[in-house]
Amino acid sequence: MIKILIVEDELIIAHHIKDILESNDYEVVGVAKSYDAGLEKLTECKPDLVLIDIQIDGSKDGVTLASTIRSDFHIPFVFISSHTDRATIDRAKECEPYGFLVKPFEEDDILVAVEIALSNYAKEQNNNTDSEFSNFTINDSLFIRQKNTAIKVAYNDIYYASADSNYCTIFTKEKKFVMRSTLKELETKLNDKRFFRCHKSHLVNLNHLSAVNTESIIIYQAELPIGREQQVWLMNQINKI
């Protein structure tokens, strides 16, 4: 689930945004009213996205917090403000935000802003050699960026991968890796015949296939859905008695 931090000093508005996000399957990991509180929550909760009001409590405003996020945390953020004067807009633009919401806003405005911000960030990371999803493979392995380390994962250690919006989770026997990437991008990166797209949201390693029926495919201990065309194709490929 995508984790979102809200930095907003008007608690009524903050909780209204929180209700909207949580009712649409986002996880709100905290609400902060100031720069210092926002910085503490960023370190503690490690959100995937931050919604920031420009005018917040304290001497440091939301633009200052956004600059810190850009330089130190490298995650997307969206400004929220009732101020649209040229000076405010110019300061906000310098931080290169992933969106700008003007108060008052509707529920759809919040959801669209979040979706676009996450999508743009995922594309940016995919084109960046320092992205979470490494741009190289070596000796039948994938290197996955986790914090400041590129972890080597052998193709055959991958059991399956599942998609959630612009995020993708790779499952191995011992652990899982979450990255900002679409399943299509992962499939292209792997480029290996052992990986089979059994469903729009699942990519499986056929080396670990345990069973298949008309509705699902079993990979190790996981039961995943399979499309009708994919099931027919797979049944034609395997040896049956």
N, C-alpha and C positions, 0 to 999 in steps of 0.2 A: 504494500500500500504506500502511496506517495505521501511523504510527510511535509507539512507546511507550517511555517512559523508566521504569526501575525504580529506586527509591531504597530500599535495603534493606541493612542492615549485616551480616546473616547471609548469607554468600555462597552457602551450600548452598541456602537458600530462594530467593535471588535467581535462581540459575541454573536452579532447578526451574521457577520462574515463566517465565523466559526460554524454556526448552524447550517449555513448554505453548503459549506465545504464538506462537513461530516455527513450531511444527508445525500451527498453525491460521491460517497466512498473515498474521500480524502481523509487523512489523519492529521488533525491539528495538534502539533506537539507542544504548543505554548502560545501565550499571549503576553507581549511585553509593552510597556508604556514609554520607555526611554532608550537612549543609546546604550547605556550601561546594562540595562536589563536585557535588551535585545542581544548584545554581545555575549552575555552569560548564557542565554538560551541557545544561541548558535553553537557555542562550544559544548554545551550539555546535551542538546537534543539532536544535533547534526541533521537539520532539515534538508529536504530536496529543493525547496523553494521558499522564498520569503516575500510576504506582502508588507510593504512599508508605507506608512503615512509620512509625508514629508514634514509636517508640523507635529512633533512629539515633545514630551516633557523633557526638561533639562536644557543645558546650553548647547548640546550637539544635536542637530536635527537628523531627519531621515536620509538626507542626501549624504551627510557625513557617514552614517551607518552603511549606506549603500557603497560608498567608496571603500570602506573597510571590508565589506563582503567581497567586492570585486578583487581586491588585492590579496586578501588573506584566506578567504573561504572558497572562492571559485564556484559559486552556485548561482542559479538565476534568481532575480528579484524583480518585483513589479511595484511601481509606485502607486500610491493612492493619495489623492489630494483634491481639495476644493479650490486650490489656488492654481490658476492657469495663466498668470501674468508672465510676461516675457522673461523677467529675471529668474523666476522659479523654473520655468521650462528650460532655460539655457543651462542652469546649474544641474538640473536633472539629466539633461542630455549628455553632459560631460561624463556621467557615470555609466553610460551605455546600458540603460535598463532594458529588460526584456518585455516591458509593457508599462502603460500608464493609464490608470483608471481615474476618472473624474467623478467626484461626489456631486450629487447623489447618483447611485448606480442601481441597476436591477440585478436580480440573481443571475441571469444569463451573462451579464457583463463580467461578473466575477469568474464564472466557469470558462467563458471563452478566453479571457485574459490568462488564466492559469494554463489552459490547454495549449495556447499559442506559445507561451513562455517556455513550457517544458519541451514542446516540439522544436522550437528554434534552438534551445540549448542543446538538445540531443544532436541536431544536425551540426551545430558548431563543434561539439566534442568529437563527433565522428570524423570531422575534417581536420582535427587538431592532433598532432603527433603526441601531445601530452595528455590525451583524453584517457578516461577510465578504461575505454575499450582499446587496447593496444593495436597498432597498425601493422603488426608483423607476426608471422608464424615461423617457427623453427623446428625442423625435424619432427613433423607430425604432431605439433603441439601448438597451443594457443596461449599467448601471454595476456593475462587479464590484469588491468590496473586496479589495485586496491590501496587506497590512500597513496603513499609514496613508494609503493613496491609493485613491480610487475611480476605476478605469480604465474609460473609455468604450469599449464594443465594439459596433459596428454589427451589427444583426441579420444583414445579408447577409454579414458577415465570418465569421460562425459556420458552420463546416462540419458539425460534429456534436457531440453530448455523450454521454458514457458514465458509467454509474453504478457505484459500488463501495461497497456498504453505504450509509452515510449521507453519503458524499462524492460529488461530481459533478465531472467534468472537461470543460471546454469546449475544443474544438479549433478554432483558426483556422489560416490558412495559415502564419502566422509563429510562433505560440506557442500554449501551452495554459495554462488557468487552472484551478486546483483550489480548490474551495470546499466548505464544510460545508453541503450541501443535498441533498435527494433529487431524483431525476430528475423525479418528479411535481411537486415544488415549482418546479423550473426550467421545466417545461412550462407550468404555470399562470402563472408570471411572464412568460414570453414571449408566450403567448396570441396566436399568429400562425399563419395557415393554412399558411405555407411550411414549418413544422416538423412532422415526421411521426414518430410513435413506431413505428419498424419492429420493435422488439424490446423486451422488458421492461427491458433495460439500455442501450438506445441511442435517442437522439432525433436525427434528421437534418434538415438543411436541403435541401429538395427543389430549391432553385435550383442546388445543386451536384451533383445526381444525374448520374452518368456511365453507369451500367448497373444492370440488375436481372435476377436469374434466380430460379429456384425456391427457392434456399437463401440467397442473399445479395444485398446492395445495395452498389453501389460509390459512395462519396462522395469525390470528388477521388481520392486514392490509397489510401483506406482501404476495406477490404472488411469489411462488418459483416453479422451474421446478420439474417434477416428471417423473421417468422412467416408461416405459411401464409395466414391470413386477411388479414394486412397485404399480402402479396404479391399476392393476388387483387385486393384493393381498389386497390392502386397500378397494377396492369396495366390496370385499367378506367379509370384517370384519364389515362393518358398516350397520346399519339398514336403509333400503331404502323403500320408499313408491312409 
